[in-house]
Amino acid sequence: MSVIGNTALDFTDDQAMILDVARGFCADRSPLERVRDLLESDLGYDPAVWGEMVGMGWPGMALPEAVGGSGLGVSVAVPVCEALGRSLLGGPLLATLLAGQLLLRASAGRDGSAVLAAIAAGAPATIALLDNADWGTEQIRCELGSDGVLRGVKQQVMEAAAAEWLVVVAQEQGEPVLAVVPAAAVAPAARRDHVLIDATRRAQTIDFSGVQVAGDAVLRGPDVARALRDVRLLGGLLLAAEAAGSAASCLDTTVEYLKTRTQFGKLIGSYQALKHPCVEILMALDATRSFVYHAATLVDDAPLDGDAEIACRMAKAQATETLKYAGDRAVQFHGGMGFTWECDAQLYVRRAQWVQQAFGDAQHHRKRLARLLLDR
């Protein structure tokens, strides 16, 4: 049997329109000068820009109309994330999209959730997923006791400072459950900010020990485990789309520099030693976008099947390597200033380092792809 499997690729009119609108919006609201202004701010993003995203319906675009969403499906989030990545635009959108998907998929189609309605209306949310620093582990240590009280610490909770809702992944009698916690229930003393290598992002370690969870705020049952699996894959896919956008912007920045910098009386862009790696980045970028939109073709609101899992893992592995290589070449081609804070090239290297770990690096996904492709 061929290891290639499903090769469907369908870039829809909706995706094309959304990508065009999102690119224009992000380019206008997030030029590199504005990105730099926000790097050392507390939130890391502009609340006014978030308000505009809410006005365009982005937080609820993948949620059903029954909760106030657009009902377009998760695949429409892919071009938006690509546009965010191209402009290095930070904020809680990615975390909110994933939290919404986790709640939607874990509720087995019961889409009357007040929290989902709040997310669709623009309330930022996030997932408290990791019990340690390893994105590859699926072990759950945080516990929900019979008294409804959480006990445990979660690390690298994305955009936790901005979130109004925290979806805590816990275990109850050995089974995974989701505890939906309002941000106000977590004391400031229980939060500790992370310093991330990607300065456009924010994350916290949160000690949930002692937080009381209401009985109707806990999702249980077999759908929870399936939803967690799917959201880990969707997280990889949306980050792959973002990485594709960042790699494209990185290539543009590098080429523009090569077209203006002279050395020994010649433009350095005229040297083959610099031309060829740029072509390699472009080819890798084309491959990345093909993988990303192939995966977007296969994912929907139903539980992800084997083909969708393969596609998501391929997209994340390819995108990780592409952005890492593009960022490395950008620093090298900018010469001695490439690694300095003043040079924009270092922004892409920082993003590449974070993206490569989040939701599993290339090696993590390729190990699982080997089983999926070669054992069938």
N, C-alpha and C positions, 0 to 999 in steps of 0.2 A: 504493500500500500504506500502511496506517495505521502511524504511528510509535509507536503505543501498544504493540503487541506483546503479550507475555504479561502478564496481570494477575492470575495466581493468587495467592491469599492464604489460607493455612491455618494457623490458630493451634491447634496440637494440644493434646490433654489433657496429654501429657507436658510440653510447654512451659509450659502454665498451672500445672501442679503445681510444676515446677522454679522458675518465676518467683515463686510464692507462698513457697516455702521459702527461696529465695535472698534475697528482700526481707526476710523476717523475720530471717534470720541476719545479713545485712549491717547492718540497722538496729540490731540488738542489739549487734553487735561493733564498729560504726564510727559512733557518734554524732559530731557535729561536734567535740565537746570532745576526743574520742580522736583524731580526724583531726589536730587542731592539735598534740596532744602528739607525734605522730609526724613532723611536717613537717621538723623539724631533726635527726631521728635518723639514724644511719648507714644503716640498711637502708630506712627509710621505711615499714616495715610491722611487724606483730607476729608473730614466728615461731609463737607459740601459735595465733593465728588461722589461719595457713597450715596448721598441723598439723590443725586442725579441717576445713579445706577438703579436705585430703588424705583425712581419715577419711570424708568424704562422697563421695569419688570424683571430685571436680571436675577434677583434672588429667588423668584418663583417661577422662572421660565421652564424648569424641568419638573415642576409639581403640577398635580392635576387641577383642573378648573374648580373642582369641588371645594378646594381649600383656598381658592383665590389665585392659583397659579395660572400659567399660560397653557399648560397641557401639551407642550411641544416635545417633551421627552428629554432624557439626559444628553442625547447626542448634540443638541443645540448648544450645550455648554462648551463644547469643544472649540468652536471658532471664537467664542468669547474669551476663553482662557488663552488661546493663541494670541489674541490681540493684547490681552493683559501682559503677557510675557514679552511681546515685542516692545512695549513701552515701559517695562519694569514697574508697572503700576501695582503698588501694594494695597492691602486692605483685606476685609473679612469675607470677600465674595467666595473664594475657593472653599474656605472652611464652612461657610454657610450652605453652599451647594451640597457638600458631602454630608453635612449633618441632616439636611432635608432628605437626601437619598436614603440615609440609614434609617431614619424614622419611617419613611414611606414604605421601604421594603420590609422592615421588621413588623409593620402593622398589618401585613398580609392583605393589603388593599383596603383596609378600613381607614379611609382618608378623611375622617371627620375630626382629626386631631386639632385642638386649639393651638398647639405649638406649631404645627405645620402651617396653619393659617397665619400665625404671627410671623413666621419666616417668610412666607410669600408676601406679606405686607411690608417686609423690610427689616425685621428684627434680626440682627446678626446672631449666629449660632456657631457652635463648634463641637468637635468630638474629643472627649478625653479618652484616648485610645491606648497609649503606651504606658506600660508599667515599669519599663526600664528604657535605656537609651538605644536599644536594638530595634530598628524598624522591621526586621525580619521575623522577630518572635511573635507568636500568637498566644503565648501563655498569659492568662489573666490572673492577677494577684489581688486586685481590689475586690472586696467582698461586700455583698449586701446581706446583712443579718436578718434573722427572722423578725427582729424589732423594727425593720425598715431603715436601719442606720447604716451608712456606708463606712467602710474602714479600708483605707489604702491611699496611696499617692500616685498621681498620674504625671508623667513627664511630657515635655514638648507639646503642650496643648496649644494648637495653632490659634493665634489671634484671640487668646482667652480674655485679654483685657477689654476687648471691644465687644465680646459676646454677651448677649442678654440671656441665652440659653446654653447650657452645657449638657451634652448627651454623654453620660458616663458609662463606659463599658465595664461591667462588673460580673462577678459570678455569684450564684446563689445555689448552694448545695451542689456545687460542681458543674452547674449549667450556666451558660452565658445569658446575661440579662442586660437591658438598657435602662438606666435610671436618668430621667429627664429632670435636671436641676436648674432652677432659676439662678442667675449669677448672683443675685442679692443674698442667696443662702450660703455663699462661701465668703468667709471673713477675709478682709485684706491681709491679715497676718498669715493666712494659709496659702498665700500666693507668693511665688518667687519668680521674677523675670529671668528669662534666659538671655544670654548674649549670643545671637546667632551669627554665623559667618556671612549669611545673606542679610545685609542690614536693611533691606526693604521689607523684611518680615518681622513678626513679633510672636513670641511664645512664652508660656509660663509652666512651671511645675506647680501643681496644686495638690494640697493635702485635703482630701475629702473626708477624712476621719471625723466622725461625729455629725455629719450632715444627715438630717432626717429627710427621707423621701416619701412623699405621699403614695398611698397604695395604687391610685390610678395613674401615677407617673412612672410606672415600671412596665416595660414590655418584656414578656416572657414567651417561651415556646420555641419550636424548631425554626421558625422564620428568623429568629434573631441570629442564629449561627450562619444561616444562608446570607442574611443581609450584611453581616460583618465581612464575610468572604467577598461579596460583590463590591462593597464599598472600598475594600483594600485594592481591588482591581480598578475600580473607577477612579480612585485617588491617583493611582499610577497613570491612568490614561489622561486625566485632566492635567497632571503635572507634565506629562509628555507633550501635550499640546502647548502648554505654557513654555516649556523648554524649546520647542520648535520656534515659537515666536522670538524668544530671547536669542537663539542662535542666529536667526535671520537678522535681527538688529545688530548683533555682534559683528556679523559679516559686513553689513553696511558700514558700520563704524570703522572697521579695519580697512576696507577698500577705499573709503573716503580719505583716510590718513595716507594710504599708499599712493594716492593720486595727487597729494599735495606736498609730501615730504621729499626733499632732495638730499642727495649725498654724492659727493664727488662729481657734482654738476649734473646728476641724472636723477629723475624721479625713481624712488626705490621700488615703485610698482612696476617698473620695466624689467626688473630682475626675475628670471624664471624661478629662482629659489623661493620667491615670495608669491609669484603667480600660481604655481602649482598647488600649494596648500589651500589657497583660496578656492580653487576649483574643487579640491577634495571636500572642503566644507560645504560648498554648494551642492555637490552630489549627495553628500550625507544628509543635508537638509531636505533635499527632494525625497530621499528614501524615508526620512523621519516623517514627513508630512503624509506620505503614502501609507505608512504603518498606522499613523494616528487616525486618518480618516477611514482606513479600512476598519479599525476597531470601532470608530464612531458609527459605521454602517451596521455593525453587528449588535451593539448594545441597545437595550430598550428597558422598559419598566419591569419586564419579566425577569425572573432569576437568570443570571448569565449562564449560557451553556458552555460546552467545552471549546467551541470555536471562538466565542467571545473572550474566554479566558486567555487562549493562545494569543489572540490579537492584542489584548491589553498588555500582556507581558512583553510581547515583541516590541510594541510601541514604546514602552518605558525603557527597555534595554537599549534600543536604538537612540532614542532622544537623549538619554543620559550621556552616551558616548559622543554624540554629535556636539552637544553644548560644551562638554568638557574640552574637546579638541578645539572648538572654535574659540573658547575663552583662552586656552593656552596659547594658541597662535596669535591672538590679539595682543596679549601681553608681550610676547616675544617680538612681534613686528613693530610695536611701539618703542622698542629699544629700552634704554635705561630708565625711562619714565613709566614704562608700562605697568609696573607693579605698584606705583605710588598711589596715594589716595586721590591726588589731583587728576589722574588719568582715568577716563571712563572705562578703559579696558578691564580694570580690576573689578568693576561691578559685575561683569559677566562671569569672571572666574569665581567670584563669591557665590553667585547664583548657581553655577554649575556644581560647586562643592555641596551645596545644600540639596539641590534637586537629585543628585546622584544617590543620596542616602534615603531621602524621604520615600516612604512606601516601597522600599527595597531597591538596591542598586542593580546594575546590569548582571552581575554574577548571580545574585539571588534569583532573578527572573529566568536566567538561562539554565540554571540547575533544574528549575521546575519545568521549563520548556522541554528539556531533554526527556523527562518522563512523559510529558503530554504528547510529544511528537514521535518518540521512538518506541514507546510501549504499546502503541495502538495497532 
